[in-house]
Amino acid sequence: MKRSKTSSIQVRSKKPSVRSAVDGNDGVEQNEITQSAAFKRATVEAEAFANDPERLAKLLLRAREKINSIPRGPFAETWPYLMAMIRLISGYHKGEYTDISEQNLHLIIAATVYFVSPYDLIPDSVPIFGHLDDALVIRLSVKSVGPDLDAFMAWETSKV
């Protein structure tokens, strides 16, 4: 998949929407998150971010700032995948990595938009609980795009 000036994304494969990729039967918390106004807004904004290099660069900056200022505890086993999501977006932004479907790229961007937003389902300013919804969105995203993230990390390793 190559980027072009007229369209920043060419689809590797057509799949259902970003929201349908994380919908499932994992419980009430998942439904509450995926149906929240904040997540819906993030999914709508994901395509705009993907098609606007300047906005994508700002998103990356905000994500890097946030990962350096939050506790890792709520993210537990998903922390390496969160880091991979940010690196994948960076690689896409630079035109270095494009081997991902449009749907999965948008899901990763939507999860990152949600992650950086301080005003989501549980505002980040709420002590202890403020990052739990962010961690859940990352976990749900990893369930959907885990193989793509693994492929990206293998690609990173092969560049060394």
N, C-alpha and C positions, 0 to 999 in steps of 0.2 A: 504494500500500500504506500503510495507516494503522495506527498503534499503538493498542491499546486496553488497558484495565486488566486484562481477563481473559486476554488473550494479547498478548504484546509484539510478536509477529510474525504477519502474515498473508502467506501464501505467494503470490508473484507467479506462480511456476510450480513444479510438482513435478518434481524431477530426482533422480538417484541420490544416494547418500550423499556426505559430505565426502571420505572416503577414496577413493572411486571417482573423484572429480573430479581427484585428483592422481596416480592410478595410471596407468601407461602403459609405454612401452618406451624410456625415456630412459637406462637403464643401471642398474648395480648400486647406485650411490650413492642414486638415487631410491628404489629398493626398500628399501634398508637404512634410509633415513630414514622412509619411510611405514609400514614394518612395525615400527619401533622402539616400545618401550613408551612412550617420552616422547611420540611423535606420536600414538599411539593414545589416550593419556590426554588429550592436548590436544583431539582431535576429540570425545571423549566430553564433555569439560568445556565445549566451545563453546556448546552449546545452553543449558546452565545459566547461562553468562555472559550470553548474549543475553536470557534471561528474568529476569535479576536486575540491575536498574539499579545497585545498590550494588556488586556484584561487578564489573560492567562499568566503573564509575568507577575502581575500584582497579586494574583491568587497564590502563586508559588511563594512569593515573598511573605505574605501573611501566614501561610502554612508553616514555613520555616521558622518564623518568629514564634508562632504558637507552640510548636514542638519543643522549643527551647525554654518555654516558660510554664509548662504544665507537668503535673505528676504523671508518671508512666503507669502507675498502679491500675487505674481503671481499664487500661488497654491490654494489660497482661500479654497473652500470647499473640495478639494482633499488632503489637508495636512494630515488629519487623515489616509486616505487610503495609502498615501506614507509611513507614519510611519508603518502602518500594513504590507505593502509590505516588508519593510526591516525586520520587526520582523518575518514575515512568512519565508523569506529566511534564517534567523538565525535559526528558529525552524527546518527547513528542514536540514540545515547544521549540526545541532546537532543531527539529527535523531529523534527529538521529534515530529515533525509534517510532515506527509507524505500523508495526505488525500486531495490530489490535483492532477488533471490530469497532465500528462507530458506537454501537450500543454500549459496549463495555468501557470504552473510553469515556463516554458520557456518564456512565455510572460511577466511575472513579472520580471524575471531576465533580459530580454532584455530591458524592460523599465528602470530598475535600472542601467544597463550598459549605456544606453543613458543618463540617469540623471547624472551620475558621469562624463561623458565625457565632458571635457571643450571645445572640438572642434567638435560640432555637427552642426546642420543647422544654428543656430545663436550662435556663440561662447559666452561662459559665460562671457567673458571679455567685451562684448558690454554693456555699461551702460543701465539700465532700461530694455532693451529687451532681454538680454542674457539668462534669465531663462524662457522666455515665451514658447519657444519650448519644454523645459523640462516639463513645467507644462501641455502643450497640450498632450504630450506623456503619462504622468501620467493619465490625464483625459480620454484619449482614452483607456488606459489599464483598468482603473476602469470600464468603460462601458462594457468591455469584461469579466472581472474577478471579478466584484463586488460581485456576490453571493459567490464566493470562499473566498474573503476577509472577507465578513460578517460571513461566517462559521468559518473561522480562528479566528476572534475576539470573536465569541461565544465560541469556544474551549478554547481560552485564559481565558475567564471569568469563564468557568466551572472548570478550574484548581485551582482557588483561594480558 
